[in-house]
Amino acid sequence: MPADDKKIKDRLKKIKHKVLVLSGKGGVGKSTVAVNLAVALAAAGKKVGLLDIDIHGPSVPKMLGVQGFPIHGTKDSISPIEVGDNLRVMSIAFLLKESDDAVIWRGPMKYGVIKQFLGEVEWGELDYLVVDSPPGTGDEPLTIAQLISDADGAVIVTTPQDVALIDVRKCINFCRQLSLPVIGVVENMSGFSCPHCGERTEIFKSGGGRSMAEDMGVPFLEQIPLEPGIVSASDLGEPYVIKFPETETGKIFASLAATILRLGGKEGARSKGAEMEKHKSKVDKESGQNGVAQENSKKDVSIRIAIPITDGRLTMHFGHCKEFALIDVEAGKIAGTETVDAPDHQPGLLPEWLGERGANIIIAGGMGSRAKNLFRDRGIEVLAGAPCDPPEQLVETYLAGNLELGDNACDH
Ligand code: ADP
């Protein structure tokens, strides 16, 4: 292991839980969520670190009222700024002379800065590290996710109108390719509650985040409304959740923190994967004769996508398809494809049948919500509404983050 990586590992070892806050693009409220989440966790009595590594627009110091604070350190360590009793903060902004210095980093510099932050910030013992990552799915969040390889997972922030775009799906696929668990999606700027009459107006329409999360098979966590107090609190450097804890929005941030408190770390957020592994080995043990299950365990498959096909293309008739294509994905690429005859049609059989064959994602044309739930109960995610393309083409498109899910033909 390179010396730098070892240094990062050693520093991060002292932190119990690491949560990455990601977004498909900038300006959706990622830093707002990261700050209020970190502050709410600290208010719950946890020792928290907040790392602002959004090198294009580091806004955390301003939001916490510590802009321009000098940082101290030794030859090979930097000390975070203490904010209150339980919160320590480090931001790329502290390294810039003026707060509005343009941050134009060349690729290797960005990588170096990210590594330096992770390796040199002396956090000490922490319960939680919340990381405000750069937006998008490019090299910068990739570097962070790879360097913090044991993160509990990612909270993905979006706004309702963005979900019509492909950004958030890309973000979820990005996590999947890195085996980074998606803790869930937060829909920010979701509707506006009038402070005078309380009436809610859907300015950007809301609910898109929820249905997208459902489609992608990831948890939907919270809807945060457009709230003028968030802007004024940020401008004053006083986190909203501390200034207005009793408001609806204050309670939403607290509820997000409660979700993170319930994670229980690697054994928690990563447990879905672990459950799947447990299930797989149970199937392997119970069915010593079951060649398919044994074959799966040998290959150490991380993603296995099942697609119902007829004549070499996805068929809309999920329950009555002739065959299933089982496509293994490793390190973001197709690693192998197997075509198996579908079992005779029997209601309720397929979740178990596909589960035994190691499938953890299904790409389908149409599927009713009851069937979808049965698959989810078995830890299999369903992406319904896909076009009738050849299966490998569908998986390539999915891995590129471009799989368009249209109407789910059976959504009744
Ligand atoms: P990002 O980190 O995604 O670039 P920020 O958290 O910096 O986004 O938010 C962008 C701007 O939107 C900030 O001025 C912030 O105060 C404001 N903002 C974020 N969430 C809300 C909200 N729910 N209601 C009103 N303003 C918000």
Boltz pocket constraint, residues with backbone or C-beta under 6 A from the ligand:
constraints:
  - pocket:
      binder: B
      contacts: [[A, 23], [A, 25], [A, 26], [A, 27], [A, 28], [A, 29], [A, 30], [A, 31], [A, 32], [A, 33], [A, 57], [A, 59], [A, 188], [A, 189], [A, 190], [A, 224], [A, 225], [A, 226], [A, 227], [A, 228], [A, 230], [A, 231], [A, 234]]
      max_distance: 6.0
